Amino acid sequence: MTTNRLKTIIIDDEARAVNLLTGMLSAIPAVEVTGTFTDPVHALTELRHHNPDLLLLDIQMPRLNGFELLRG
């Protein structure tokens, strides 16, 4: 039986938040964290190479806020 896992990317400028979310999501078998980023500008370029099913995105970040990143 093949299980489809939600490919998930976490973007937050605070490494502690990224680590907390990654830890919490690792307990959910249906979720696979395929990328984490603390730099929203770097995340924007990398998102073009990933095809996530789920994006956990901080809104208040320096240089590029979450809404700006989504408009990408």
C-alpha positions in Angstrom: 0.0 0.0 0.0 1.4 3.4 -1.0 0.9 6.3 1.4 0.7 9.7 0.0 2.5 12.1 2.4 2.0 15.8 2.3 5.2 17.4 1.1 5.6 20.3 3.4 7.9 23.3 3.5 8.4 25.6 6.5 9.5 29.2 6.2 10.1 31.3 9.3 12.9 33.7 10.1 13.2 32.3 13.6 15.1 29.0 13.7 13.5 28.1 17.0 10.0 28.2 15.4 11.2 26.1 12.4 12.7 23.5 14.7 9.5 23.4 16.8 7.3 23.0 13.8 9.6 20.4 12.3 9.5 18.4 15.5 5.7 18.6 15.8 5.2 17.6 12.2 7.6 14.6 12.4 5.0 13.0 14.7 2.4 13.0 11.9 2.9 10.1 9.5 1.0 11.8 6.7 3.4 14.7 6.6 6.9 14.9 5.2 8.9 18.0 5.8 10.9 18.4 2.6 12.4 21.8 3.3 12.9 24.4 5.9 14.1 28.0 5.4 14.9 30.9 7.7 15.7 33.4 4.9 12.6 34.3 2.9 14.5 35.5 -0.1 16.4 32.2 -0.3 13.1 30.3 0.2 11.6 32.1 -2.7 14.2 30.9 -5.1 14.1 27.4 -3.7 10.3 27.1 -3.9 10.6 27.2 -7.7 12.5 23.8 -7.4 10.1 22.3 -4.9 6.5 21.4 -5.4 5.1 21.4 -1.8 1.6 20.3 -1.0 1.6 22.4 2.2 3.4 25.6 3.0 3.8 26.8 6.6 4.7 30.4 6.3 5.5 33.1 8.8 4.0 36.5 7.9 6.3 38.9 9.7 9.8 38.4 8.3 12.5 40.9 7.4 13.3 41.9 3.8 10.3 39.9 2.4 7.1 39.3 4.4 5.0 36.2 3.9 2.4 37.9 1.7 5.2 39.3 -0.6 6.7 35.8 -0.8 3.4 34.3 -1.9 3.1 36.9 -4.6 6.7 36.0 -5.5 
